[in-house]
Amino acid sequence: MAENNGSSSNGLIVSFGEMLIDFVPTVSGVSLAEAPGFLKAPGGAPANVAIAVTRLGGKAAFLGKLGDDEFGHMLAGILKENGVSADGVNFDKGARTALAFVTLRADGEREFMFYRNPSADMLLTPDELNLDLIRSAKVFHYGSISLIVEPCRSAHLKAMEVAKQGGALLSYDPNLRLPLWPNAEFARQQIMSIWDKADVIKISDVELQFLTGDDRIDDAAARSLWHPTLKLLLVTLGEKGCRYYAKNFQGGVDSYPVKAVDTTGAGDSFVGALLCKIVDDHSIIEYSNFVDERIATKRRNITVLCSDSRGFQRHIACTTRFYTDQLQEVKIVRDEGTSGSRVGEDDAEEEPEEDDSGDDPIGGDRSE
């Protein structure tokens, strides 16, 4: 069972989408063909988010489909070992669990090669959805990969509809993976086809450029993606932190310096931490009057994505992948609540100052 590194929450966060096996080279800075070997690791952004939630003391369930094979049952076991409900997991006897080979560049960034023609996650049907589980969600989180093909796309749309009818907050991280889409324009159209349904959206700087068709990474570009019922838009900027946008306020938060080893899953841990902070109190992202000290404290918590302990702050800044103990072959940092992460050891000594002006341009290479 994973350690609880954050404050507990009571509301259930249901994460919908893909779970797969990542094969990661044992050395960085080489091509797939040059890699001397690979480590297998559980992956898939929605599943990563679910495990991030439980590792921070929250309640999470995963909803999706795996192959009725050794990898599929291994992944279902990893969910359970980490305290994630697998009541929404289906198994397909005719299709395999998806695989992805991940190239690690010298700077820790990745490139992907996927094997899913089709994989089990693509074959989830609306009739296979655990509707009771969806209705019990306080937050329903999803990505865009499940929009690529039928029947999974119809299952995705039905799950969103049921969750919304049940009063859940809809959380969307497109998690753009262009090699999985027929072409870039189709990817953009499908990602935007459900944009106006989400209450909370997280994108990276690269995704901001892709969706707007503009090279600018600034407040105007981000605000161009705002829709009337959106409550919070987050743009992550890799080593430069993030920008946040609500209806009546906006600002930015710096990141904590670390030596990047592997950025896989960094954005997913970011989303998991965010959802843990808002699942039981949506007022954090709905109110613009922060005169009251209690509300101001909540605002600080959401923008920095931290609790009272520096350990939780470091968890958000440094977590890069959720490995099970038996798969992890890198140093485990256990320092003030940070564990199970492929990270560097350098941390900022002071908490970054919050920027609420919204006037400064934002920039950065990318974030998960």
C-alpha positions in Angstrom: 0.0 0.0 0.0 1.4 3.4 -0.9 2.2 5.9 1.8 -0.2 8.7 2.6 1.8 11.9 2.1 -1.1 14.4 2.3 -4.2 15.3 4.1 -7.1 12.9 3.6 -10.2 13.7 1.6 -13.6 12.0 1.7 -15.0 12.7 -1.8 -14.5 10.0 -4.5 -12.4 10.9 -7.6 -13.2 8.6 -10.5 -10.6 8.6 -13.3 -11.6 7.4 -16.7 -9.5 6.2 -19.6 -6.4 4.2 -20.4 -4.0 2.2 -18.4 -1.0 0.5 -20.0 2.5 -0.8 -19.7 5.4 1.7 -20.3 8.7 0.3 -21.3 11.4 2.8 -20.3 15.0 2.6 -21.5 17.5 1.8 -18.7 19.6 4.7 -19.9 18.6 8.2 -21.1 19.7 10.1 -24.2 19.4 7.2 -26.6 17.0 6.1 -29.3 14.7 3.0 -28.8 17.0 1.0 -31.1 20.1 2.0 -29.1 18.6 1.2 -25.7 20.4 -1.7 -24.0 17.3 -2.7 -22.0 14.0 -1.5 -20.7 12.1 -1.4 -17.4 8.4 -2.1 -17.4 6.3 0.3 -15.4 2.5 0.9 -15.0 1.4 3.9 -17.0 -1.6 5.7 -18.5 -2.4 9.3 -17.5 -5.8 8.6 -15.9 -4.5 5.7 -13.9 -1.5 7.8 -12.8 -3.9 10.5 -11.5 -5.9 7.9 -9.6 -2.8 6.6 -7.8 -1.6 10.1 -7.1 -4.9 10.8 -5.4 -4.7 7.8 -3.1 -1.0 8.4 -2.3 -2.0 11.9 -1.1 -4.7 10.4 1.2 -7.7 10.7 -1.2 -10.3 8.2 -2.4 -10.0 7.2 -6.1 -11.4 4.7 -8.5 -10.3 3.8 -12.0 -12.7 3.2 -14.9 -11.5 1.5 -18.1 -10.7 -1.7 -19.8 -7.6 -4.0 -19.8 -6.6 -7.1 -21.7 -7.4 -10.4 -20.0 -3.7 -11.1 -20.0 -0.8 -11.1 -17.5 -0.1 -7.4 -18.0 -3.8 -6.5 -17.6 -4.1 -8.4 -14.3 -0.8 -7.0 -13.1 -2.1 -3.5 -13.7 -5.4 -4.2 -11.9 -3.3 -5.5 -9.0 -1.3 -2.4 -8.9 -4.4 -0.3 -8.7 -5.6 -2.3 -5.7 -2.2 -2.3 -4.0 -2.3 1.5 -4.2 -5.7 1.8 -2.7 -7.5 2.6 -6.0 -10.9 0.9 -6.5 -10.9 -1.4 -9.5 -14.7 -1.8 -9.5 -14.8 0.0 -12.8 -12.2 -2.2 -14.6 -13.3 -4.5 -17.4 -11.2 -7.2 -19.1 -11.3 -8.0 -22.8 -10.5 -11.6 -23.8 -9.9 -10.7 -27.5 -7.5 -7.7 -27.2 -4.3 -7.1 -25.4 -3.3 -4.5 -22.8 -1.7 -1.5 -24.5 2.0 -1.1 -24.5 4.2 2.0 -25.0 7.9 2.4 -25.4 9.2 5.6 -24.0 12.4 7.3 -25.2 14.1 9.3 -22.5 16.2 12.2 -23.8 19.2 13.5 -21.9 17.0 16.3 -20.5 14.5 13.9 -19.1 11.8 14.6 -21.7 10.1 11.8 -23.6 9.0 10.5 -27.0 6.5 7.7 -27.4 5.9 4.6 -29.5 2.6 2.9 -28.9 1.3 -0.6 -29.6 -2.5 -0.7 -29.6 -4.1 -2.0 -32.8 -6.6 -2.2 -31.1 -5.8 -2.5 -27.5 -8.4 -3.4 -24.8 -8.9 0.2 -23.6 -10.1 1.2 -27.1 -12.9 -1.4 -27.0 -14.7 -0.3 -23.9 -18.5 0.0 -24.6 -21.1 2.2 -23.0 -22.9 -0.9 -21.7 -19.8 -1.9 -19.8 -19.7 1.2 -17.7 -20.2 0.9 -13.9 -22.8 3.6 -13.7 -23.2 3.4 -10.0 -19.5 4.1 -9.6 -19.7 7.1 -11.8 -22.8 8.5 -10.0 -20.9 8.3 -6.7 -18.0 10.5 -8.0 -17.5 14.0 -6.5 -14.9 14.5 -9.3 -14.9 12.8 -12.7 -11.5 13.0 -14.4 -10.6 12.1 -18.0 -8.3 12.7 -20.9 -8.7 12.8 -24.7 -7.1 9.5 -25.8 -10.4 7.7 -25.2 -12.0 10.0 -27.9 -9.9 8.6 -30.8 -12.0 5.7 -31.8 -15.3 3.9 -31.2 -16.7 2.3 -29.2 -14.6 3.9 -26.4 -15.5 7.4 -27.6 -19.2 6.7 -27.0 -18.4 5.2 -23.6 -16.5 8.3 -22.7 -19.3 10.6 -23.7 -21.9 8.6 -21.8 -19.7 8.5 -18.7 -19.3 12.3 -18.7 -23.0 12.7 -19.1 -23.8 10.4 -16.2 -21.2 12.0 -14.0 -22.5 15.5 -14.7 -26.1 14.4 -14.0 -24.8 13.1 -10.7 -23.3 16.4 -9.7 -19.7 15.6 -10.2 -17.1 18.2 -11.1 -15.7 17.4 -14.5 -11.9 17.5 -14.7 -10.1 17.4 -18.1 -6.5 16.9 -19.0 -6.2 16.4 -22.8 -2.8 14.8 -22.4 -2.0 15.2 -26.1 -0.2 12.2 -27.8 -0.2 13.0 -31.5 1.2 9.7 -32.6 -2.1 8.1 -31.5 -4.2 10.3 -33.7 -4.8 10.0 -37.4 -3.7 13.6 -37.9 -3.2 16.8 -35.9 -6.4 18.5 -37.1 -8.6 15.5 -36.1 -6.9 15.5 -32.7 -7.6 19.2 -32.2 -11.2 18.8 -33.3 -11.9 15.9 -30.9 -10.1 17.5 -28.0 -12.2 20.7 -28.4 -15.4 18.7 -29.0 -15.8 18.2 -25.2 -14.0 21.3 -24.1 -17.1 23.2 -23.0 -18.3 20.4 -20.7 -15.3 20.6 -18.3 -15.3 22.5 -15.1 -11.5 22.2 -14.6 -9.0 21.9 -17.4 -5.3 21.4 -17.2 -3.0 21.8 -20.2 0.7 22.2 -20.8 2.4 25.0 -22.6 2.8 22.8 -25.7 -0.9 21.9 -25.7 -1.7 25.6 -25.4 0.2 26.3 -28.6 -1.3 23.3 -30.3 -5.0 24.1 -29.4 -4.7 27.8 -30.2 -2.6 27.4 -33.3 -0.4 30.3 -31.9 3.2 30.2 -30.8 2.5 32.6 -28.0 2.4 31.3 -24.4 0.8 34.1 -22.5 -2.3 35.1 -20.6 -4.2 36.2 -23.8 -3.6 32.9 -25.4 -4.7 31.0 -22.3 -7.8 33.2 -21.9 -8.8 32.5 -25.5 -9.6 29.0 -24.4 -11.9 30.1 -21.6 -15.5 29.0 -21.8 -18.5 30.4 -19.8 -19.0 27.5 -17.4 -15.3 26.8 -16.8 -14.2 27.3 -13.2 -10.4 26.8 -13.4 -7.9 26.6 -16.3 -4.3 25.6 -15.5 -1.3 25.9 -17.8 1.7 24.0 -16.7 5.1 25.3 -17.8 7.6 22.7 -16.8 10.5 24.1 -14.8 8.8 27.5 -14.9 5.8 26.5 -12.8 2.3 27.1 -13.8 -0.4 29.8 -14.5 -3.9 29.6 -13.2 -7.1 31.2 -14.5 -10.5 31.6 -12.8 -13.4 33.7 -13.8 -12.3 36.8 -11.8 -8.7 36.2 -11.0 -5.5 34.7 -12.3 -1.8 34.3 -11.4 1.2 32.2 -11.4 3.3 29.9 -9.2 7.0 29.1 -9.6 8.2 25.5 -9.5 10.8 24.0 -7.2 14.2 23.4 -8.8 15.0 19.7 -9.2 17.3 17.7 -11.4 15.0 16.3 -14.1 15.6 12.6 -14.5 12.2 11.4 -16.0 9.2 13.7 -16.4 6.8 10.9 -17.1 3.8 11.3 -14.8 4.8 14.7 -13.5 1.7 16.3 -14.9 -0.5 13.5 -13.6 0.8 13.9 -10.1 0.1 17.6 -10.4 -3.5 16.9 -11.4 -3.9 14.3 -8.6 -2.7 16.9 -6.0 -5.0 19.5 -7.4 -8.1 17.3 -7.3 -7.3 16.2 -3.8 -7.4 19.8 -2.7 -10.7 20.7 -4.4 -12.7 17.5 -4.2 -14.3 18.3 -0.8 -14.6 22.1 -1.3 -15.3 23.5 -4.7 -15.5 27.0 -3.3 -11.7 27.1 -3.6 -12.0 27.7 -7.3 -15.4 29.4 -7.4 -14.9 32.5 -5.3 -13.0 35.6 -6.3 -13.3 37.5 -2.9 -10.3 36.4 -0.8 -10.5 39.0 1.9 -11.4 36.4 4.4 -8.2 34.8 5.8 -9.6 31.3 5.7 -10.5 31.6 2.0 -7.2 33.2 1.3 -5.4 30.2 2.8 -7.4 27.9 0.6 -6.5 30.0 -2.4 -2.8 29.6 -1.4 -3.3 25.9 -1.2 -4.7 25.5 -4.6 -2.2 27.7 -6.4 0.9 26.3 -4.7 -0.8 22.9 -4.5 0.6 22.3 -1.1 -0.5 21.5 2.4 1.1 22.6 5.6 4.1 20.3 5.2 7.0 20.9 2.8 6.9 17.2 2.1 3.7 17.6 0.2 5.1 20.6 -1.6 8.1 18.6 -2.7 5.8 15.7 -3.7 4.1 18.0 -6.2 7.3 19.5 -7.5 9.3 16.3 -7.7 7.1 13.3 -8.4 7.8 12.0 -11.8 6.4 8.4 -12.0 4.6 6.0 -9.8 6.5 2.8 -9.7 5.7 -0.2 -7.7 8.6 -1.2 -5.4 9.4 -4.3 -7.3 9.7 -2.4 -10.6 11.7 0.6 -9.4 15.4 0.4 -9.9 16.4 4.0 -9.1 17.0 5.8 -5.9 13.9 6.3 -3.8 14.0 9.7 -2.1 12.3 9.6 1.4 12.6 13.1 2.6 9.8 14.8 4.5 7.0 12.9 2.7 8.5 12.5 -0.8 8.7 8.8 -1.8 8.7 6.5 -4.8 9.9 9.2 -7.2 12.7 9.3 -9.8 13.9 12.7 -8.8 16.9 14.9 -8.2 17.8 16.0 -4.6 18.0 19.7 -5.0 15.0 21.6 -3.6 14.4 25.3 -3.1 14.7 26.4 0.5 11.9 28.9 0.4 8.3 28.9 -0.8 7.9 30.8 -4.1 6.1 34.1 -4.0 2.6 34.2 -5.5 2.0 36.4 -8.6 -1.5 37.6 -8.8 -1.0 40.4 -11.3 -1.7 38.4 -14.4 0.4 40.9 -16.3 3.6 39.1 -16.9 3.9 36.9 -20.0 4.4 33.3 -19.3 6.8 30.9 -20.9 8.5 27.6 -20.6 9.5 24.6 -22.6 6.8 22.2 -21.6 5.2 20.2 -18.8 3.4 16.9 -18.7 
